[in-house]
Amino acid sequence: MPNKWLVIGGLLVSVLVQLPAQAQSPTDWTKEKAAAWFSNPTWLNGLKAKPADVTNQQEFAKQYAGNKAAWDKAFAFLRDTDFTRLRIGKYPIDEDNVFATVSEGPPREVSDTKWEYHHTYNDIHFVVKGKEKIGITPVRDLPVAEPFSDAKDIGFYKMEGGDFYVAEPGLFYIITTKEAHNPSNRVEGYDGVKKVVIKVKNAQ
């Protein structure tokens, strides 16, 4: 009989030890787990364009897990829309959870006061025609160029230099609320750019 109670006690301890792991939020992502998930293209749902390597994989994995339906709709919109025929303007995708803005025009010269950041929405930047440079940096203690506007969900930092990358057709950039970015900058030889920016509400 004592052996029986020892077995039952051991089972209870085992269950109690496992409960915290089972209760963990799906947004508890390590860098390793996020990298493994990101490298599997299943989450793209058939979208042929590729995500930029500079994506904050850990934060994106958290955001996707916390708001999967919204991200799936965003990627489906990229997958199924012929942007070469779409006029400039704002396009609702899922009420205020997901929407897109299509723009076209000349890019600007790099400005150190145009490092924008958001609180409510993550961005997907996708160039349809032409090329542009986009700067990306982690949000941190930087001089404020323009105070944050809750109504517009945007504020601007000032930063000299920074890392810039080329955005072009077939490649998209995911910018989470953990990053500031400086988009729409001129690439030599490309004076006209058409692009789409999709806004995906931040997971709470």
Backbone as JSON Lines, residues from 0, in Angstrom:
{"i":0,"aa":"M","n":[0.81,-1.22,0.0],"ca":[0.0,0.0,0.0],"c":[0.85,1.27,0.0]}
{"i":1,"aa":"P","n":[1.89,1.37,0.83],"ca":[2.73,2.58,0.81],"c":[3.28,2.86,-0.59]}
{"i":2,"aa":"N","n":[3.64,1.78,-1.3],"ca":[4.17,1.99,-2.65],"c":[3.12,2.63,-3.56]}
{"i":3,"aa":"K","n":[1.85,2.24,-3.36],"ca":[0.76,2.79,-4.18],"c":[0.67,4.3,-3.97]}
{"i":4,"aa":"W","n":[0.73,4.73,-2.69],"ca":[0.63,6.16,-2.4],"c":[1.85,6.93,-2.9]}
{"i":5,"aa":"L","n":[2.99,6.27,-2.89],"ca":[4.18,6.91,-3.42],"c":[4.04,7.17,-4.93]}
{"i":6,"aa":"V","n":[3.45,6.19,-5.63],"ca":[3.24,6.34,-7.07],"c":[2.27,7.47,-7.35]}
{"i":7,"aa":"I","n":[1.14,7.5,-6.59],"ca":[0.13,8.55,-6.79],"c":[0.72,9.93,-6.49]}
{"i":8,"aa":"G","n":[1.5,9.99,-5.41],"ca":[2.14,11.25,-5.05],"c":[3.09,11.73,-6.13]}
{"i":9,"aa":"G","n":[3.83,10.77,-6.7],"ca":[4.77,11.13,-7.76],"c":[4.04,11.66,-8.98]}
{"i":10,"aa":"L","n":[2.9,11.06,-9.3],"ca":[2.12,11.51,-10.45],"c":[1.59,12.92,-10.23]}
{"i":11,"aa":"L","n":[1.13,13.2,-9.01],"ca":[0.61,14.53,-8.69],"c":[1.69,15.6,-8.82]}
{"i":12,"aa":"V","n":[2.87,15.27,-8.33],"ca":[3.98,16.2,-8.43],"c":[4.32,16.47,-9.89]}
{"i":13,"aa":"S","n":[4.31,15.41,-10.7],"ca":[4.62,15.54,-12.12],"c":[3.63,16.46,-12.82]}
{"i":14,"aa":"V","n":[2.33,16.3,-12.49],"ca":[1.29,17.14,-13.09],"c":[1.46,18.6,-12.7]}
{"i":15,"aa":"L","n":[1.74,18.81,-11.39],"ca":[1.9,20.17,-10.9],"c":[3.1,20.87,-11.54]}
{"i":16,"aa":"V","n":[4.16,20.11,-11.78],"ca":[5.34,20.68,-12.41],"c":[5.06,21.09,-13.84]}
{"i":17,"aa":"Q","n":[4.23,20.3,-14.53],"ca":[3.95,20.57,-15.94],"c":[2.97,21.7,-16.15]}
{"i":18,"aa":"L","n":[2.12,22.0,-15.16],"ca":[1.08,22.99,-15.34],"c":[1.6,24.37,-15.73]}
{"i":19,"aa":"P","n":[2.65,24.89,-15.09],"ca":[3.12,26.21,-15.49],"c":[3.52,26.3,-16.96]}
{"i":20,"aa":"A","n":[4.15,25.24,-17.46],"ca":[4.56,25.24,-18.87],"c":[3.35,25.26,-19.79]}
{"i":21,"aa":"Q","n":[2.31,24.48,-19.41],"ca":[1.11,24.43,-20.23],"c":[0.35,25.74,-20.19]}
{"i":22,"aa":"A","n":[0.5,26.49,-19.08],"ca":[-0.23,27.74,-18.91],"c":[0.46,28.93,-19.55]}
{"i":23,"aa":"Q","n":[1.64,28.72,-20.09],"ca":[2.37,29.82,-20.7],"c":[1.61,30.38,-21.89]}
{"i":24,"aa":"S","n":[1.71,31.69,-22.06],"ca":[1.09,32.35,-23.2],"c":[1.77,31.92,-24.49]}
{"i":25,"aa":"P","n":[1.01,31.82,-25.6],"ca":[1.63,31.49,-26.89],"c":[2.58,32.57,-27.36]}
{"i":26,"aa":"T","n":[2.55,33.74,-26.71],"ca":[3.45,34.82,-27.11],"c":[4.79,34.76,-26.38]}
{"i":27,"aa":"D","n":[5.01,33.72,-25.57],"ca":[6.29,33.56,-24.88],"c":[7.28,32.89,-25.84]}
{"i":28,"aa":"W","n":[7.96,33.7,-26.63],"ca":[8.85,33.2,-27.67],"c":[10.3,33.5,-27.31]}
{"i":29,"aa":"T","n":[11.14,32.48,-27.41],"ca":[12.58,32.71,-27.33],"c":[13.07,33.1,-28.72]}
{"i":30,"aa":"K","n":[14.28,33.63,-28.81],"ca":[14.84,33.98,-30.11],"c":[14.99,32.74,-30.98]}
{"i":31,"aa":"E","n":[15.39,31.62,-30.36],"ca":[15.6,30.38,-31.11],"c":[14.28,29.85,-31.66]}
{"i":32,"aa":"K","n":[13.26,29.85,-30.81],"ca":[11.95,29.36,-31.24],"c":[11.39,30.25,-32.36]}
{"i":33,"aa":"A","n":[11.54,31.57,-32.21],"ca":[11.04,32.5,-33.21],"c":[11.76,32.32,-34.54]}
{"i":34,"aa":"A","n":[13.08,32.12,-34.49],"ca":[13.86,31.94,-35.72],"c":[13.45,30.67,-36.46]}
{"i":35,"aa":"A","n":[13.21,29.61,-35.71],"ca":[12.78,28.35,-36.33],"c":[11.41,28.5,-36.98]}
{"i":36,"aa":"W","n":[10.51,29.18,-36.3],"ca":[9.17,29.4,-36.84],"c":[9.23,30.3,-38.08]}
{"i":37,"aa":"F","n":[10.01,31.37,-37.99],"ca":[10.11,32.33,-39.08],"c":[10.67,31.7,-40.35]}
{"i":38,"aa":"S","n":[11.59,30.77,-40.2],"ca":[12.24,30.14,-41.36],"c":[11.32,29.18,-42.09]}
{"i":39,"aa":"N","n":[10.22,28.78,-41.46],"ca":[9.22,27.92,-42.11],"c":[8.18,28.82,-42.77]}
{"i":40,"aa":"P","n":[8.07,28.8,-44.1],"ca":[7.22,29.78,-44.79],"c":[5.72,29.52,-44.69]}
{"i":41,"aa":"T","n":[5.29,28.6,-43.85],"ca":[3.86,28.28,-43.75],"c":[3.03,29.51,-43.43]}
{"i":42,"aa":"W","n":[3.54,30.37,-42.56],"ca":[2.77,31.56,-42.14],"c":[2.51,32.54,-43.28]}
{"i":43,"aa":"L","n":[3.25,32.39,-44.4],"ca":[3.04,33.26,-45.55],"c":[1.78,32.91,-46.33]}
{"i":44,"aa":"N","n":[1.24,31.72,-46.1],"ca":[-0.02,31.3,-46.73],"c":[-0.01,31.46,-48.25]}
{"i":45,"aa":"G","n":[1.1,31.04,-48.87],"ca":[1.16,31.07,-50.32],"c":[1.68,32.36,-50.92]}
{"i":46,"aa":"L","n":[1.95,33.37,-50.12],"ca":[2.51,34.61,-50.64],"c":[3.92,34.36,-51.17]}
{"i":47,"aa":"K","n":[4.18,34.77,-52.41],"ca":[5.47,34.5,-53.04],"c":[6.55,35.5,-52.65]}
{"i":48,"aa":"A","n":[6.17,36.69,-52.25],"ca":[7.16,37.68,-51.81],"c":[7.86,37.18,-50.54]}
{"i":49,"aa":"K","n":[9.06,37.68,-50.31],"ca":[9.89,37.21,-49.19],"c":[10.01,38.29,-48.11]}
{"i":50,"aa":"P","n":[10.03,37.88,-46.85],"ca":[10.26,38.85,-45.78],"c":[11.74,39.21,-45.7]}
{"i":51,"aa":"A","n":[12.04,40.45,-45.39],"ca":[13.43,40.89,-45.26],"c":[14.09,40.2,-44.07]}
{"i":52,"aa":"D","n":[15.38,39.92,-44.23],"ca":[16.13,39.24,-43.17],"c":[16.24,40.09,-41.9]}
{"i":53,"aa":"V","n":[16.05,41.4,-42.02],"ca":[16.22,42.29,-40.86],"c":[14.98,42.32,-39.97]}
{"i":54,"aa":"T","n":[13.97,41.51,-40.3],"ca":[12.76,41.45,-39.48],"c":[13.1,41.1,-38.04]}
{"i":55,"aa":"N","n":[12.47,41.79,-37.1],"ca":[12.58,41.45,-35.68],"c":[11.75,40.17,-35.48]}
{"i":56,"aa":"Q","n":[12.4,39.03,-35.65],"ca":[11.68,37.76,-35.69],"c":[10.98,37.44,-34.37]}
{"i":57,"aa":"Q","n":[11.61,37.75,-33.27],"ca":[11.03,37.43,-31.97],"c":[9.75,38.25,-31.73]}
{"i":58,"aa":"E","n":[9.81,39.54,-32.0],"ca":[8.64,40.38,-31.78],"c":[7.54,40.07,-32.8]}
{"i":59,"aa":"F","n":[7.93,39.81,-34.05],"ca":[6.93,39.46,-35.05],"c":[6.23,38.16,-34.69]}
{"i":60,"aa":"A","n":[6.97,37.16,-34.22],"ca":[6.36,35.89,-33.81],"c":[5.34,36.13,-32.7]}
{"i":61,"aa":"K","n":[5.66,37.0,-31.74],"ca":[4.72,37.33,-30.66],"c":[3.47,37.99,-31.23]}
{"i":62,"aa":"Q","n":[3.69,38.93,-32.13],"ca":[2.56,39.65,-32.71],"c":[1.67,38.71,-33.54]}
{"i":63,"aa":"Y","n":[2.3,37.86,-34.33],"ca":[1.52,36.93,-35.16],"c":[0.71,35.98,-34.29]}
{"i":64,"aa":"A","n":[1.35,35.43,-33.26],"ca":[0.64,34.5,-32.37],"c":[-0.51,35.19,-31.65]}
{"i":65,"aa":"G","n":[-0.33,36.47,-31.32],"ca":[-1.35,37.19,-30.59],"c":[-2.47,37.73,-31.45]}
{"i":66,"aa":"N","n":[-2.29,37.78,-32.77],"ca":[-3.31,38.34,-33.66],"c":[-3.24,37.66,-35.02]}
{"i":67,"aa":"K","n":[-3.25,36.33,-35.01],"ca":[-3.02,35.53,-36.21],"c":[-4.01,35.86,-37.33]}
{"i":68,"aa":"A","n":[-5.28,35.98,-37.0],"ca":[-6.3,36.21,-38.02],"c":[-6.01,37.5,-38.79]}
{"i":69,"aa":"A","n":[-5.58,38.53,-38.08],"ca":[-5.29,39.81,-38.72],"c":[-4.1,39.7,-39.66]}
{"i":70,"aa":"W","n":[-3.03,39.07,-39.2],"ca":[-1.84,38.9,-40.06],"c":[-2.15,38.03,-41.28]}
{"i":71,"aa":"D","n":[-2.94,36.99,-41.1],"ca":[-3.3,36.14,-42.22],"c":[-4.06,36.94,-43.29]}
{"i":72,"aa":"K","n":[-4.94,37.83,-42.84],"ca":[-5.68,38.66,-43.8],"c":[-4.75,39.64,-44.51]}
{"i":73,"aa":"A","n":[-3.78,40.16,-43.78],"ca":[-2.82,41.08,-44.4],"c":[-2.01,40.38,-45.49]}
{"i":74,"aa":"F","n":[-1.52,39.18,-45.19],"ca":[-0.72,38.45,-46.17],"c":[-1.57,37.97,-47.34]}
{"i":75,"aa":"A","n":[-2.84,37.64,-47.07],"ca":[-3.74,37.25,-48.16],"c":[-3.99,38.43,-49.1]}
{"i":76,"aa":"F","n":[-4.1,39.62,-48.54],"ca":[-4.28,40.82,-49.36],"c":[-3.07,41.04,-50.25]}
{"i":77,"aa":"L","n":[-1.88,40.87,-49.71],"ca":[-0.67,40.98,-50.53],"c":[-0.62,39.9,-51.6]}
{"i":78,"aa":"R","n":[-1.05,38.71,-51.24],"ca":[-0.99,37.57,-52.16],"c":[-1.97,37.7,-53.32]}
{"i":79,"aa":"D","n":[-3.17,38.22,-53.03],"ca":[-4.26,38.15,-54.0],"c":[-4.53,39.44,-54.77]}
{"i":80,"aa":"T","n":[-3.83,40.52,-54.45],"ca":[-4.12,41.81,-55.06],"c":[-3.13,42.16,-56.17]}
{"i":81,"aa":"D","n":[-3.64,42.62,-57.3],"ca":[-2.8,43.12,-58.38],"c":[-2.59,44.62,-58.14]}
{"i":82,"aa":"F","n":[-1.51,44.96,-57.48],"ca":[-1.28,46.36,-57.1],"c":[-0.91,47.24,-58.27]}
{"i":83,"aa":"T","n":[-0.52,46.65,-59.38],"ca":[-0.19,47.46,-60.55],"c":[-1.45,48.15,-61.08]}
{"i":84,"aa":"R","n":[-2.62,47.59,-60.77],"ca":[-3.88,48.17,-61.23],"c":[-4.62,48.92,-60.13]}
{"i":85,"aa":"L","n":[-4.15,48.82,-58.91],"ca":[-4.85,49.44,-57.79],"c":[-4.49,50.92,-57.7]}
{"i":86,"aa":"R","n":[-5.5,51.76,-57.56],"ca":[-5.27,53.2,-57.47],"c":[-4.76,53.57,-56.08]}
{"i":87,"aa":"I","n":[-4.14,54.74,-56.0],"ca":[-3.67,55.2,-54.69],"c":[-4.87,55.46,-53.78]}
{"i":88,"aa":"G","n":[-4.68,55.25,-52.5],"ca":[-5.76,55.45,-51.55],"c":[-5.7,54.45,-50.42]}
{"i":89,"aa":"K","n":[-6.69,54.5,-49.55],"ca":[-6.76,53.64,-48.37],"c":[-7.78,52.53,-48.62]}
{"i":90,"aa":"Y","n":[-7.42,51.3,-48.24],"ca":[-8.27,50.14,-48.49],"c":[-8.5,49.37,-47.19]}
{"i":91,"aa":"P","n":[-9.75,49.27,-46.74],"ca":[-10.03,48.47,-45.54],"c":[-9.89,46.99,-45.84]}
{"i":92,"aa":"I","n":[-9.34,46.26,-44.89],"ca":[-9.18,44.81,-45.02],"c":[-9.97,44.09,-43.93]}
{"i":93,"aa":"D","n":[-9.85,44.57,-42.71],"ca":[-10.6,44.01,-41.58],"c":[-10.89,45.14,-40.59]}
{"i":94,"aa":"E","n":[-11.84,46.0,-40.98],"ca":[-12.25,47.14,-40.17],"c":[-11.02,47.93,-39.71]}
{"i":95,"aa":"D","n":[-10.89,48.18,-38.39],"ca":[-9.72,48.93,-37.92],"c":[-8.59,48.02,-37.49]}
{"i":96,"aa":"N","n":[-8.76,46.71,-37.69],"ca":[-7.69,45.77,-37.33],"c":[-6.59,45.71,-38.39]}
{"i":97,"aa":"V","n":[-7.0,45.78,-39.65],"ca":[-6.05,45.69,-40.77],"c":[-6.54,46.59,-41.9]}
{"i":98,"aa":"F","n":[-5.66,47.44,-42.39],"ca":[-6.01,48.24,-43.57],"c":[-4.73,48.56,-44.33]}
{"i":99,"aa":"A","n":[-4.91,48.94,-45.59],"ca":[-3.76,49.2,-46.46],"c":[-3.84,50.6,-47.05]}
{"i":100,"aa":"T","n":[-2.68,51.18,-47.31],"ca":[-2.59,52.46,-48.0],"c":[-1.65,52.29,-49.2]}
{"i":101,"aa":"V","n":[-2.15,52.61,-50.38],"ca":[-1.35,52.53,-51.6],"c":[-0.95,53.95,-51.98]}
{"i":102,"aa":"S","n":[0.34,54.15,-52.23],"ca":[0.84,55.48,-52.59],"c":[1.75,55.36,-53.8]}
{"i":103,"aa":"E","n":[1.91,56.48,-54.5],"ca":[2.8,56.52,-55.66],"c":[3.35,57.93,-55.82]}
{"i":104,"aa":"G","n":[4.65,58.04,-56.07],"ca":[5.24,59.35,-56.24],"c":[6.74,59.29,-56.13]}
{"i":105,"aa":"P","n":[7.38,60.45,-56.2],"ca":[8.84,60.49,-56.1],"c":[9.3,60.26,-54.67]}
{"i":106,"aa":"P","n":[10.36,59.49,-54.47],"ca":[10.9,59.32,-53.13],"c":[11.62,60.59,-52.69]}
{"i":107,"aa":"R","n":[11.96,60.66,-51.41],"ca":[12.61,61.84,-50.85],"c":[14.08,61.55,-50.57]}
{"i":108,"aa":"E","n":[14.81,62.58,-50.28],"ca":[16.18,62.42,-49.81],"c":[16.16,62.08,-48.32]}
{"i":109,"aa":"V","n":[17.14,61.33,-47.87],"ca":[17.17,60.88,-46.47],"c":[17.21,62.08,-45.53]}
{"i":110,"aa":"S","n":[16.33,62.06,-44.53],"ca":[16.3,63.11,-43.51],"c":[16.48,62.46,-42.14]}
{"i":111,"aa":"D","n":[17.31,63.06,-41.3],"ca":[17.54,62.48,-39.98],"c":[16.41,62.77,-39.0]}
{"i":112,"aa":"T","n":[15.35,63.49,-39.43],"ca":[14.21,63.77,-38.56],"c":[12.98,62.93,-38.94]}
{"i":113,"aa":"K","n":[13.15,61.98,-39.82],"ca":[12.01,61.2,-40.33],"c":[12.0,59.76,-39.83]}
{"i":114,"aa":"W","n":[12.55,59.53,-38.64],"ca":[12.49,58.2,-38.05],"c":[11.18,58.06,-37.29]}
{"i":115,"aa":"E","n":[10.19,57.45,-37.94],"ca":[8.85,57.36,-37.36],"c":[8.66,56.08,-36.54]}
{"i":116,"aa":"Y","n":[7.73,56.15,-35.62],"ca":[7.4,54.98,-34.81],"c":[5.91,55.0,-34.46]}
{"i":117,"aa":"H","n":[5.38,53.82,-34.15],"ca":[3.95,53.66,-33.89],"c":[3.73,52.88,-32.58]}
{"i":118,"aa":"H","n":[2.55,53.06,-32.0],"ca":[2.17,52.3,-30.82],"c":[1.03,51.32,-31.08]}
{"i":119,"aa":"T","n":[0.09,51.71,-31.95],"ca":[-1.13,50.91,-32.15],"c":[-0.99,49.91,-33.28]}
{"i":120,"aa":"Y","n":[-0.22,50.24,-34.31],"ca":[-0.15,49.38,-35.49],"c":[1.29,49.01,-35.84]}
{"i":121,"aa":"N","n":[1.44,47.75,-36.28],"ca":[2.66,47.29,-36.94],"c":[2.5,47.55,-38.44]}
{"i":122,"aa":"D","n":[3.62,47.66,-39.15],"ca":[3.6,47.94,-40.59],"c":[4.14,46.77,-41.41]}
{"i":123,"aa":"I","n":[3.59,46.62,-42.61],"ca":[4.22,45.82,-43.66],"c":[4.47,46.78,-44.83]}
{"i":124,"aa":"H","n":[5.72,46.95,-45.22],"ca":[6.08,47.83,-46.34],"c":[6.42,46.97,-47.56]}
{"i":125,"aa":"F","n":[5.7,47.21,-48.66],"ca":[5.87,46.39,-49.86],"c":[5.9,47.3,-51.08]}
{"i":126,"aa":"V","n":[7.03,47.34,-51.77],"ca":[7.18,48.16,-52.97],"c":[6.66,47.39,-54.18]}
{"i":127,"aa":"V","n":[5.78,48.03,-54.92],"ca":[5.18,47.42,-56.11],"c":[6.01,47.73,-57.36]}
{"i":128,"aa":"K","n":[6.47,48.98,-57.44],"ca":[7.24,49.43,-58.6],"c":[8.35,50.36,-58.14]}
{"i":129,"aa":"G","n":[9.55,50.16,-58.71],"ca":[10.68,51.0,-58.35],"c":[11.45,50.45,-57.16]}
{"i":130,"aa":"K","n":[12.27,51.28,-56.56],"ca":[13.05,50.92,-55.38],"c":[13.13,52.12,-54.45]}
{"i":131,"aa":"E","n":[13.21,51.83,-53.16],"ca":[13.43,52.88,-52.18],"c":[14.28,52.34,-51.04]}
{"i":132,"aa":"K","n":[14.85,53.26,-50.29],"ca":[15.62,52.87,-49.11],"c":[14.77,53.06,-47.86]}
{"i":133,"aa":"I","n":[14.87,52.09,-46.94],"ca":[14.15,52.18,-45.68],"c":[15.13,51.97,-44.53]}
{"i":134,"aa":"G","n":[15.14,52.88,-43.61],"ca":[15.98,52.75,-42.43],"c":[15.22,52.06,-41.31]}
{"i":135,"aa":"I","n":[15.89,51.23,-40.55],"ca":[15.25,50.5,-39.45],"c":[16.19,50.52,-38.25]}
{"i":136,"aa":"T","n":[15.65,50.83,-37.08],"ca":[16.44,50.83,-35.85],"c":[15.53,50.51,-34.67]}
{"i":137,"aa":"P","n":[16.03,49.84,-33.65],"ca":[15.2,49.57,-32.47],"c":[14.75,50.88,-31.81]}
{"i":138,"aa":"V","n":[13.52,50.89,-31.3],"ca":[13.05,52.04,-30.54],"c":[13.88,52.15,-29.26]}
{"i":139,"aa":"R","n":[14.42,53.32,-29.02],"ca":[15.24,53.54,-27.84],"c":[15.23,55.02,-27.5]}
{"i":140,"aa":"D","n":[16.06,55.43,-26.58],"ca":[16.1,56.81,-26.14],"c":[16.8,57.67,-27.18]}
{"i":141,"aa":"L","n":[16.01,58.28,-28.07],"ca":[16.54,59.14,-29.13],"c":[15.91,60.52,-29.02]}
{"i":142,"aa":"P","n":[16.56,61.55,-29.55],"ca":[15.96,62.89,-29.53],"c":[14.64,62.9,-30.31]}
{"i":143,"aa":"V","n":[13.65,63.57,-29.77],"ca":[12.33,63.63,-30.4],"c":[12.31,64.76,-31.43]}
{"i":144,"aa":"A","n":[11.97,64.42,-32.67],"ca":[11.84,65.43,-33.72],"c":[10.41,65.96,-33.77]}
{"i":145,"aa":"E","n":[9.45,65.1,-33.46],"ca":[8.03,65.48,-33.44],"c":[7.32,64.61,-32.42]}
{"i":146,"aa":"P","n":[6.63,65.22,-31.44],"ca":[5.98,64.44,-30.38],"c":[4.97,63.44,-30.93]}
{"i":147,"aa":"F","n":[4.79,62.36,-30.2],"ca":[3.88,61.31,-30.65],"c":[2.44,61.82,-30.64]}
{"i":148,"aa":"S","n":[1.71,61.48,-31.7],"ca":[0.29,61.8,-31.82],"c":[-0.52,60.52,-31.69]}
{"i":149,"aa":"D","n":[-1.32,60.4,-30.63],"ca":[-2.18,59.23,-30.46],"c":[-3.21,59.15,-31.57]}
{"i":150,"aa":"A","n":[-3.72,60.29,-31.99],"ca":[-4.76,60.32,-33.03],"c":[-4.24,59.77,-34.35]}
{"i":151,"aa":"K","n":[-2.98,60.09,-34.67],"ca":[-2.38,59.64,-35.93],"c":[-1.53,58.39,-35.75]}
{"i":152,"aa":"D","n":[-1.3,57.96,-34.52],"ca":[-0.44,56.82,-34.2],"c":[0.94,56.99,-34.84]}
{"i":153,"aa":"I","n":[1.53,58.14,-34.62],"ca":[2.87,58.35,-35.18],"c":[3.62,59.43,-34.39]}
{"i":154,"aa":"G","n":[4.9,59.21,-34.26],"ca":[5.82,60.19,-33.72],"c":[7.12,60.07,-34.49]}
{"i":155,"aa":"F","n":[8.03,61.04,-34.32],"ca":[9.27,61.03,-35.09],"c":[10.47,61.26,-34.17]}
{"i":156,"aa":"Y","n":[11.48,60.46,-34.37],"ca":[12.77,60.64,-33.71],"c":[13.72,61.36,-34.66]}
{"i":157,"aa":"K","n":[14.8,61.86,-34.09],"ca":[15.9,62.4,-34.88],"c":[17.13,61.54,-34.65]}
{"i":158,"aa":"M","n":[17.74,61.09,-35.73],"ca":[18.93,60.26,-35.61],"c":[19.79,60.42,-36.86]}
{"i":159,"aa":"E","n":[21.05,60.69,-36.67],"ca":[21.97,60.78,-37.79],"c":[22.45,59.39,-38.18]}
{"i":160,"aa":"G","n":[22.58,59.16,-39.47],"ca":[23.06,57.85,-39.94],"c":[21.99,56.79,-39.78]}
{"i":161,"aa":"G","n":[22.4,55.62,-39.33],"ca":[21.47,54.49,-39.2],"c":[21.64,53.5,-40.31]}
{"i":162,"aa":"D","n":[21.02,52.35,-40.15],"ca":[21.1,51.27,-41.14],"c":[19.94,51.37,-42.12]}
{"i":163,"aa":"F","n":[20.28,51.42,-43.42],"ca":[19.26,51.51,-44.47],"c":[19.35,50.3,-45.38]}
{"i":164,"aa":"Y","n":[18.17,49.91,-45.89],"ca":[18.05,48.72,-46.72],"c":[17.23,49.07,-47.96]}
{"i":165,"aa":"V","n":[17.42,48.32,-49.02],"ca":[16.7,48.57,-50.27],"c":[15.4,47.76,-50.28]}
{"i":166,"aa":"A","n":[14.3,48.47,-50.46],"ca":[12.99,47.84,-50.62],"c":[12.66,47.8,-52.1]}
{"i":167,"aa":"E","n":[12.28,46.63,-52.6],"ca":[12.0,46.45,-54.03],"c":[10.93,45.38,-54.2]}
{"i":168,"aa":"P","n":[10.34,45.28,-55.39],"ca":[9.29,44.28,-55.62],"c":[9.78,42.87,-55.28]}
{"i":169,"aa":"G","n":[8.9,42.08,-54.66],"ca":[9.24,40.72,-54.29],"c":[9.78,40.59,-52.88]}
{"i":170,"aa":"L","n":[9.98,41.71,-52.21],"ca":[10.53,41.72,-50.86],"c":[9.69,42.65,-50.0]}
{"i":171,"aa":"F","n":[9.37,42.23,-48.78],"ca":[8.61,43.13,-47.9],"c":[9.28,43.24,-46.54]}
{"i":172,"aa":"Y","n":[9.02,44.36,-45.89],"ca":[9.61,44.66,-44.59],"c":[8.51,44.72,-43.53]}
{"i":173,"aa":"I","n":[8.68,43.94,-42.48],"ca":[7.76,43.97,-41.35],"c":[8.38,44.87,-40.28]}
{"i":174,"aa":"I","n":[7.68,45.92,-39.91],"ca":[8.15,46.85,-38.9],"c":[7.21,46.77,-37.71]}
{"i":175,"aa":"T","n":[7.67,46.22,-36.6],"ca":[6.83,46.13,-35.41],"c":[6.89,47.43,-34.63]}
{"i":176,"aa":"T","n":[6.1,47.51,-33.58],"ca":[6.11,48.72,-32.75],"c":[7.38,48.82,-31.91]}
{"i":177,"aa":"K","n":[8.24,47.83,-32.01],"ca":[9.53,47.87,-31.32],"c":[10.62,48.56,-32.15]}
{"i":178,"aa":"E","n":[10.3,48.9,-33.41],"ca":[11.28,49.51,-34.29],"c":[10.81,50.89,-34.78]}
{"i":179,"aa":"A","n":[11.76,51.8,-34.9],"ca":[11.53,53.04,-35.63],"c":[12.01,52.82,-37.06]}
{"i":180,"aa":"H","n":[11.42,53.53,-38.01],"ca":[11.82,53.33,-39.4],"c":[11.76,54.65,-40.17]}
{"i":181,"aa":"N","n":[12.58,54.7,-41.21],"ca":[12.71,55.89,-42.04],"c":[12.51,55.46,-43.49]}
{"i":182,"aa":"P","n":[11.25,55.41,-43.96],"ca":[10.96,54.86,-45.29],"c":[10.95,55.92,-46.39]}
{"i":183,"aa":"S","n":[10.72,55.45,-47.62],"ca":[10.44,56.31,-48.78],"c":[11.62,57.17,-49.2]}
{"i":184,"aa":"N","n":[12.82,56.65,-49.09],"ca":[14.02,57.39,-49.47],"c":[14.54,56.96,-50.84]}
{"i":185,"aa":"R","n":[15.13,57.9,-51.53],"ca":[15.51,57.71,-52.92],"c":[16.67,56.74,-53.1]}
{"i":186,"aa":"V","n":[16.52,55.86,-54.08],"ca":[17.6,55.01,-54.58],"c":[18.02,55.58,-55.93]}
{"i":187,"aa":"E","n":[19.3,55.74,-56.15],"ca":[19.81,56.32,-57.4],"c":[19.24,55.58,-58.62]}
{"i":188,"aa":"G","n":[18.67,56.35,-59.53],"ca":[18.13,55.76,-60.75],"c":[16.65,55.44,-60.68]}
{"i":189,"aa":"Y","n":[16.04,55.63,-59.52],"ca":[14.6,55.32,-59.36],"c":[13.9,56.55,-58.8]}
{"i":190,"aa":"D","n":[13.2,57.26,-59.7],"ca":[12.56,58.52,-59.32],"c":[11.06,58.39,-59.09]}
{"i":191,"aa":"G","n":[10.51,57.21,-59.3],"ca":[9.09,56.99,-59.05],"c":[8.88,55.65,-58.36]}
{"i":192,"aa":"V","n":[8.13,55.66,-57.27],"ca":[7.91,54.44,-56.49],"c":[6.43,54.29,-56.19]}
{"i":193,"aa":"K","n":[5.92,53.09,-56.42],"ca":[4.56,52.75,-55.99],"c":[4.69,51.7,-54.9]}
{"i":194,"aa":"K","n":[4.0,51.91,-53.8],"ca":[4.15,50.99,-52.68],"c":[2.83,50.86,-51.92]}
{"i":195,"aa":"V","n":[2.77,49.8,-51.15],"ca":[1.64,49.59,-50.26],"c":[2.17,49.4,-48.85]}
{"i":196,"aa":"V","n":[1.51,50.04,-47.9],"ca":[1.8,49.84,-46.48],"c":[0.55,49.28,-45.84]}
{"i":197,"aa":"I","n":[0.68,48.1,-45.23],"ca":[-0.43,47.49,-44.54],"c":[-0.24,47.67,-43.04]}
{"i":198,"aa":"K","n":[-1.28,48.13,-42.37],"ca":[-1.27,48.34,-40.94],"c":[-1.99,47.18,-40.26]}
{"i":199,"aa":"V","n":[-1.32,46.56,-39.29],"ca":[-1.89,45.44,-38.54],"c":[-1.89,45.82,-37.07]}
{"i":200,"aa":"K","n":[-3.06,45.77,-36.45],"ca":[-3.17,46.24,-35.05],"c":[-2.27,45.43,-34.13]}
{"i":201,"aa":"N","n":[-1.66,46.14,-33.21],"ca":[-0.76,45.55,-32.25],"c":[-1.5,44.58,-31.33]}
{"i":202,"aa":"A","n":[-0.92,43.42,-31.08],"ca":[-1.5,42.45,-30.15],"c":[-1.32,42.96,-28.73]}
{"i":203,"aa":"Q","n":[-2.36,42.91,-27.94],"ca":[-2.28,43.4,-26.56],"c":[-1.76,42.32,-25.63]}
